[in-house]
């Protein structure tokens, strides 16, 4: 049942990845970088604190491992005429689940099914340059530099480290990475109506990388199109109504992820 719910959340993009191998990637991959809301330049308060709760459903390549995680974010953001910056922390808790497919070769030792816990803590920052429309109701955040560093813990991380490089399981690609740093650039467009600045819409595109992620797998990367790169991307929509917010985001960093967020600012 958990796997069906995650598959619904992850929408049809998962159907692009179908294979018989098992890929044990970090649970936070695809979710390490997330949207950091900031006040608009014409807001009554240009410095605010944001608390956001997120549910993320994600999957490693081939849908071989499914992840369901709850993420709690808190950050402080400041906006000025031509630049903005934010800094904060996050923690996550959830499950990693692998269900073995039908075994067609009894001579091969396939990775058994498992259901393991995941958890982690992290820090994140964002700083950027912006331009404003003449009446101030549109902020184009032309370029932002974003960073997130997290430490993964739990029985799933322990299992990956234990099995990395052992070759115990057939057709299993295992990453031993638990310290995950993702960095990159984003652009964002945020706007509100001329008569009501308490309802704001934002769209953001992020492109970056997680250094060392591809190299952390224990098999020949040339044989695998997904792990021969550490590229990260995400696209999100953010709605702010007074002090409350809703967000939806899709992303990929070896894992494919989809997440929903609810937040409050003050």
C-alpha positions as CSV (number, residue, x, y, z in Angstrom):
1,X,0.0,0.0,0.0
2,X,2.8,2.4,0.9
3,X,4.5,1.8,-2.5
4,X,1.2,2.4,-4.3
5,X,0.8,5.8,-2.6
6,X,4.3,6.8,-3.4
7,X,3.9,5.8,-7.0
8,X,0.8,8.0,-7.3
9,X,2.7,10.9,-5.8
10,X,5.6,10.5,-8.2
11,X,3.3,10.6,-11.3
12,X,4.1,9.0,-14.7
13,X,7.7,10.1,-14.8
14,X,8.7,7.0,-12.9
15,X,7.5,4.9,-15.9
16,X,10.5,6.2,-17.8
17,X,12.8,4.2,-15.5
18,X,12.3,0.4,-15.8
19,X,15.1,-2.1,-15.2
20,X,15.9,-5.2,-13.2
21,X,18.7,-3.8,-11.2
22,X,18.6,-2.4,-7.6
23,X,19.9,1.1,-6.9
24,X,20.5,2.1,-3.3
25,X,21.0,5.9,-3.4
26,X,20.9,8.3,-0.5
27,X,17.3,8.9,0.7
28,X,17.7,12.7,0.5
29,X,18.9,12.7,-3.1
30,X,16.4,14.8,-5.0
31,X,15.2,16.6,-1.9
32,X,18.4,18.1,-0.5
33,X,17.7,21.4,-2.2
34,X,14.2,22.8,-1.6
35,X,12.5,26.1,-2.1
36,X,13.3,28.9,0.4
37,X,10.6,31.5,0.5
38,X,11.6,35.2,0.9
39,X,9.5,38.4,1.3
40,X,8.9,40.5,-1.8
41,X,10.6,43.9,-1.9
42,X,7.4,45.8,-1.4
43,X,6.3,43.6,1.6
44,X,5.5,45.3,4.9
45,X,8.1,43.1,6.5
46,X,11.3,42.5,4.5
47,X,12.7,40.0,7.1
48,X,10.6,37.0,8.0
49,X,10.9,33.5,9.6
50,X,9.4,30.6,7.7
51,X,8.4,27.2,9.1
52,X,7.4,24.6,6.5
53,X,6.3,21.0,6.7
54,X,6.8,18.8,3.7
55,X,5.9,15.3,2.6
56,X,8.2,13.9,-0.1
57,X,7.7,10.8,-2.2
58,X,10.7,9.7,-4.1
59,X,12.3,6.7,-5.9
60,X,15.7,5.5,-6.9
61,X,16.2,4.5,-10.6
62,X,14.0,1.8,-11.8
63,X,11.6,2.4,-8.8
64,X,13.8,-0.1,-7.1
65,X,13.7,1.7,-3.7
66,X,10.8,3.9,-2.7
67,X,11.2,6.7,-0.1
68,X,8.5,8.4,1.9
69,X,9.8,11.2,4.1
70,X,8.5,14.0,6.2
71,X,10.7,17.1,6.2
72,X,10.6,20.0,8.7
73,X,12.2,23.3,7.5
74,X,12.9,26.5,9.4
75,X,14.7,29.5,7.8
76,X,15.1,33.2,8.1
77,X,14.9,35.4,4.9
78,X,15.8,39.0,4.2
79,X,14.9,41.0,1.0
80,X,16.3,44.4,-0.1
81,X,16.0,46.4,-3.2
82,X,18.4,44.5,-5.4
83,X,19.3,41.4,-3.4
84,X,18.0,38.8,-1.0
85,X,19.4,36.0,1.2
86,X,18.1,33.3,3.4
87,X,19.6,30.7,5.8
88,X,18.1,27.8,7.8
89,X,18.0,24.2,8.9
90,X,16.0,21.1,8.2
91,X,15.4,17.6,9.5
92,X,13.7,14.6,7.9
93,X,12.3,11.3,9.0
94,X,10.9,8.4,6.9
95,X,11.1,5.0,5.4
96,X,13.1,3.3,2.6
97,X,11.3,0.3,1.0
98,X,12.5,-2.2,-1.5
99,X,10.3,-5.0,-2.9
100,X,12.1,-7.8,-4.8
101,X,10.8,-8.7,-8.2
102,X,10.1,-12.2,-9.2
103,X,13.3,-14.2,-9.1
104,X,14.0,-15.8,-12.5
105,X,17.5,-17.2,-11.8
106,X,17.9,-19.2,-8.6
107,X,21.7,-19.0,-9.1
108,X,21.7,-15.3,-8.5
109,X,21.6,-13.7,-5.1
110,X,19.3,-10.7,-5.5
111,X,18.9,-8.0,-2.9
112,X,16.1,-9.1,-0.6
113,X,13.1,-6.9,0.2
114,X,13.5,-4.5,3.1
115,X,11.7,-1.7,4.9
116,X,14.3,0.5,6.7
117,X,14.1,3.9,8.5
118,X,15.8,7.0,7.3
119,X,16.6,10.3,9.1
120,X,18.8,13.3,8.8
121,X,19.7,16.9,9.6
122,X,20.9,19.7,7.3
123,X,21.7,23.3,6.7
124,X,20.8,25.4,3.7
125,X,21.5,28.9,2.3
126,X,20.4,31.1,-0.6
127,X,21.6,34.5,-1.8
128,X,20.6,36.2,-5.0
129,X,20.2,39.3,-7.2
130,X,16.8,40.6,-8.2
131,X,15.2,43.3,-10.3
132,X,11.8,44.8,-9.7
133,X,9.0,45.9,-11.9
134,X,8.1,49.6,-12.0
135,X,5.2,49.3,-9.6
136,X,7.0,46.6,-7.5
137,X,4.4,43.9,-7.8
138,X,6.8,41.6,-9.8
139,X,10.2,40.5,-8.4
140,X,12.5,38.7,-10.9
141,X,15.1,37.0,-8.9
142,X,17.5,36.7,-11.8
143,X,20.1,34.5,-10.2
144,X,20.4,32.8,-6.8
145,X,23.2,30.7,-5.4
146,X,21.8,27.9,-3.3
147,X,23.5,25.4,-1.1
148,X,22.3,22.5,1.2
149,X,24.4,20.2,3.3
150,X,22.8,17.2,5.1
151,X,23.9,14.2,7.1
152,X,21.9,11.0,6.6
153,X,21.4,8.6,9.4
154,X,19.2,5.5,10.2
155,X,19.2,1.8,9.4
156,X,19.0,2.4,5.6
157,X,22.2,4.5,5.7
158,X,23.9,1.9,7.9
159,X,22.9,-0.9,5.4
160,X,24.3,1.0,2.4
161,X,27.6,1.6,4.2
162,X,27.8,-2.1,5.3
163,X,27.1,-3.5,1.8
164,X,29.0,-1.0,-0.3
165,X,31.7,-2.7,-2.4
166,X,31.0,-6.2,-1.0
167,X,29.4,-7.5,-4.2
168,X,27.0,-9.6,-2.0
169,X,24.0,-9.0,-4.2
170,X,23.5,-9.5,-8.0
171,X,22.8,-6.4,-10.1
172,X,22.9,-4.0,-7.1
173,X,24.4,-0.5,-7.3
174,X,25.0,0.8,-3.8
175,X,26.1,4.3,-2.7
176,X,27.8,4.8,0.6
177,X,27.3,8.5,0.6
178,X,25.8,9.9,3.8
179,X,27.2,13.5,3.8
180,X,25.3,15.1,0.9
181,X,26.2,18.6,-0.4
182,X,24.1,20.0,-3.2
183,X,24.9,23.4,-4.8
184,X,23.7,25.3,-7.8
185,X,21.9,28.3,-9.3
186,X,18.3,29.2,-9.6
187,X,16.0,31.8,-11.1
188,X,12.6,32.8,-9.7
189,X,9.7,34.9,-10.7
190,X,7.4,36.0,-7.9
191,X,4.4,38.4,-8.3
192,X,1.1,39.6,-6.8
193,X,-1.9,41.6,-8.0
194,X,-1.7,45.4,-8.0
195,X,-4.5,45.7,-5.5
196,X,-3.7,42.7,-3.2
197,X,-0.1,42.0,-2.3
198,X,-1.1,39.4,0.3
199,X,-1.6,36.7,-2.3
200,X,1.7,35.9,-4.1
201,X,2.6,33.3,-6.7
202,X,6.2,32.1,-7.4
203,X,7.8,29.9,-9.9
204,X,11.4,28.7,-9.5
205,X,13.9,26.6,-11.6
206,X,17.0,25.2,-10.0
207,X,20.0,23.6,-11.8
208,X,23.0,22.3,-9.8
209,X,25.0,19.3,-8.8
210,X,25.8,17.0,-5.8
211,X,29.6,16.6,-5.9
212,X,30.7,13.0,-5.6
213,X,27.3,11.4,-5.8
214,X,27.9,9.5,-9.0
215,X,31.3,8.3,-7.8
216,X,29.9,7.0,-4.5
217,X,28.3,4.0,-6.3
218,X,30.2,0.7,-6.1
219,X,29.8,-0.5,-9.7
220,X,31.1,0.6,-13.1
221,X,29.2,3.8,-13.8
222,X,29.7,3.5,-17.5
223,X,27.2,0.6,-17.5
224,X,24.6,2.8,-15.9
225,X,23.2,6.0,-17.4
226,X,21.7,7.3,-14.1
227,X,24.8,7.2,-11.9
228,X,27.2,8.7,-14.5
229,X,26.1,12.1,-13.5
230,X,25.5,14.1,-10.3
231,X,23.2,16.7,-11.9
232,X,20.4,18.1,-9.8
233,X,17.3,20.0,-11.0
234,X,14.0,21.1,-9.5
235,X,11.0,23.1,-10.5
236,X,8.4,24.4,-8.1
237,X,5.3,26.5,-7.6
238,X,4.7,28.4,-4.4
239,X,1.5,30.1,-3.3
240,X,1.6,32.6,-0.3
241,X,-1.7,33.8,1.2
242,X,-1.1,36.3,4.0
243,X,1.2,34.3,6.4
244,X,0.3,30.8,5.0
245,X,1.8,29.0,2.1
246,X,1.4,26.0,-0.1
247,X,4.1,24.5,-2.4
248,X,4.5,21.8,-5.0
249,X,7.9,20.7,-6.3
250,X,9.3,18.1,-8.7
251,X,13.0,17.3,-8.8
252,X,15.7,14.8,-9.8
253,X,19.2,14.1,-8.5
254,X,19.5,10.4,-9.4
255,X,16.3,9.9,-7.3
256,X,13.1,11.3,-8.8
257,X,11.0,13.2,-6.3
258,X,7.7,15.0,-5.8
259,X,6.7,16.9,-2.7
260,X,3.9,19.0,-1.2
261,X,4.6,21.7,1.5
262,X,2.5,23.7,3.9
263,X,4.0,26.6,5.7
264,X,3.6,29.6,8.0
265,X,5.7,32.8,8.3
266,X,6.0,35.5,10.8
